[in-house]
Amino acid sequence: MTALFALAVVFSCLVIGFAKGGLSGIAMICAPLLGVFMPIQQAVVVLLPLLLVGDAFAVWAYWKQWDNRVIWLTLPIGVVGAVAGAYILAQLSDTALRQIIGWLTLLYVAYRLVAYRLKNIDFDPPSPVAYIAGLAAGVTSALANAGAPPLAAYLLLKRISPQTFVAVFALFFAITNMVKLPFFIQTGLLQWNAFLEVIWAAPFVPLGVWLGRIFVRRVEPRVFDVAILAVLFVTGVVLLI
């Protein structure tokens, strides 16, 4: 293990913590970052144990602040999507997966640029929209840890409070990530040696959750958004070319 790879793993853990602490979506940076040092498919998979650590702290931090109706509409179909995505991931080549993650990353950037407009749309999405959002979030979460955009778009249309928004994210991805784990093991995607290369940095995840919650309260969101979107845009373009 090189020092540069170790630094990338620590940074990824902190970013995962930030994402679980309220800055949803930024964890999409992690797979492309680790993909510099290993096959992108392996990078997606080894991040799962770290995401589960972050999920545990996020669910604890926002316990029972979620909207039960939203959960029941999105989560069951999201689980189905996560299982399907896990099996699709096992069939993809490294090149194809890099292309998919690149496009999903740029899609997330586009979503963030128009997200504020969704809050102003006077439209209460019906149940089928929730099913589509949950399915898309489950599939893209398994393929690239990129389930944030479809679920977030639906939640913005619902105009729920920020606390409920983060709580729904925490519970939805905690359960879909747990469902993905046995399928990643069963298909041979999650390998013991690769797991050991990253799990040592797991204590940095709760530190990131704590820092993320402080950051959300104290830092100007627009400045942070611009910086993150710039990094994501460059990451997506690099993956595509």
Solvent accessible surface area in square Angstrom, and as a share of the most:
residue,aa,sasa,rsa
1,M,137,0.61
2,T,87,0.50
3,A,89,0.69
4,L,118,0.59
5,F,13,0.05
6,A,24,0.19
7,L,116,0.58
8,A,8,0.06
9,V,0,0.00
10,V,29,0.16
11,F,99,0.41
12,S,0,0.00
13,C,0,0.00
14,L,46,0.23
15,V,14,0.08
16,I,0,0.00
17,G,0,0.00
18,F,37,0.15
19,A,12,0.09
20,K,26,0.11
21,G,1,0.01
22,G,20,0.20
23,L,30,0.15
24,S,25,0.16
25,G,8,0.08
26,I,5,0.03
27,A,13,0.10
28,M,6,0.03
29,I,15,0.08
30,C,2,0.01
31,A,1,0.00
32,P,9,0.06
33,L,51,0.25
34,L,0,0.00
35,G,4,0.04
36,V,114,0.65
37,F,71,0.30
38,M,20,0.09
39,P,75,0.47
40,I,0,0.00
41,Q,41,0.18
42,Q,49,0.22
43,A,0,0.00
44,V,1,0.00
45,V,0,0.00
46,V,1,0.00
47,L,2,0.01
48,L,0,0.00
49,P,12,0.07
50,L,0,0.00
51,L,11,0.06
52,L,35,0.17
53,V,41,0.23
54,G,0,0.00
55,D,3,0.01
56,A,63,0.49
57,F,80,0.33
58,A,0,0.00
59,V,21,0.12
60,W,191,0.67
61,A,17,0.13
62,Y,19,0.07
63,W,138,0.48
64,K,144,0.61
65,Q,75,0.33
66,W,39,0.14
67,D,50,0.26
68,N,98,0.50
69,R,151,0.55
70,V,2,0.01
71,I,13,0.07
72,W,189,0.66
73,L,22,0.11
74,T,0,0.00
75,L,19,0.09
76,P,67,0.42
77,I,51,0.26
78,G,0,0.00
79,V,38,0.22
80,V,85,0.49
81,G,0,0.00
82,A,0,0.00
83,V,35,0.20
84,A,43,0.33
85,G,0,0.00
86,A,0,0.00
87,Y,90,0.34
88,I,80,0.40
89,L,0,0.00
90,A,33,0.25
91,Q,143,0.64
92,L,40,0.20
93,S,64,0.41
94,D,56,0.29
95,T,96,0.56
96,A,36,0.28
97,L,0,0.00
98,R,63,0.23
99,Q,65,0.29
100,I,53,0.27
101,I,3,0.01
102,G,0,0.00
103,W,156,0.55
104,L,27,0.14
105,T,0,0.00
106,L,34,0.17
107,L,100,0.50
108,Y,2,0.01
109,V,13,0.07
110,A,50,0.39
111,Y,26,0.10
112,R,62,0.23
113,L,108,0.54
114,V,71,0.41
115,A,11,0.09
116,Y,121,0.46
117,R,143,0.52
118,L,32,0.16
119,K,113,0.48
120,N,115,0.59
121,I,75,0.38
122,D,137,0.71
123,F,95,0.40
124,D,106,0.55
125,P,7,0.04
126,P,69,0.44
127,S,32,0.21
128,P,77,0.49
129,V,46,0.27
130,A,0,0.00
131,Y,100,0.38
132,I,118,0.60
133,A,8,0.06
134,G,0,0.00
135,L,71,0.35
136,A,36,0.28
137,A,0,0.00
138,G,0,0.00
139,V,33,0.19
140,T,21,0.12
141,S,4,0.02
142,A,0,0.00
143,L,16,0.08
144,A,2,0.01
145,N,19,0.10
146,A,3,0.02
147,G,3,0.03
148,A,10,0.07
149,P,10,0.06
150,P,31,0.20
151,L,0,0.00
152,A,3,0.02
153,A,29,0.23
154,Y,4,0.02
155,L,0,0.00
156,L,21,0.11
157,L,27,0.13
158,K,55,0.23
159,R,133,0.49
160,I,38,0.19
161,S,53,0.34
162,P,100,0.63
163,Q,101,0.45
164,T,25,0.14
165,F,33,0.14
166,V,23,0.13
167,A,0,0.00
168,V,0,0.00
169,F,17,0.07
170,A,5,0.04
171,L,27,0.13
172,F,0,0.00
173,F,20,0.08
174,A,9,0.07
175,I,50,0.25
176,T,0,0.00
177,N,4,0.02
178,M,110,0.49
179,V,34,0.20
180,K,0,0.00
181,L,52,0.26
182,P,73,0.46
183,F,55,0.23
184,F,1,0.00
185,I,101,0.51
186,Q,126,0.56
187,T,42,0.25
188,G,41,0.39
189,L,23,0.11
190,L,28,0.14
191,Q,105,0.47
192,W,169,0.59
193,N,116,0.59
194,A,3,0.03
195,F,42,0.17
196,L,85,0.42
197,E,71,0.32
198,V,0,0.00
199,I,47,0.24
200,W,103,0.36
201,A,0,0.00
202,A,15,0.11
203,P,94,0.59
204,F,72,0.30
205,V,0,0.00
206,P,35,0.22
207,L,75,0.37
208,G,0,0.00
209,V,9,0.05
210,W,149,0.52
211,L,61,0.30
212,G,0,0.00
213,R,82,0.30
214,I,38,0.19
215,F,49,0.21
216,V,71,0.41
217,R,161,0.59
218,R,191,0.70
219,V,56,0.32
220,E,100,0.45
221,P,86,0.54
222,R,179,0.65
223,V,103,0.59
224,F,30,0.13
225,D,42,0.22
226,V,97,0.56
227,A,56,0.43
228,I,25,0.13
229,L,22,0.11
230,A,55,0.42
231,V,71,0.41
232,L,0,0.00
233,F,106,0.44
234,V,89,0.51
235,T,23,0.13
236,G,0,0.00
237,V,50,0.29
238,V,93,0.53
239,L,19,0.09
240,L,35,0.18
241,I,168,0.85
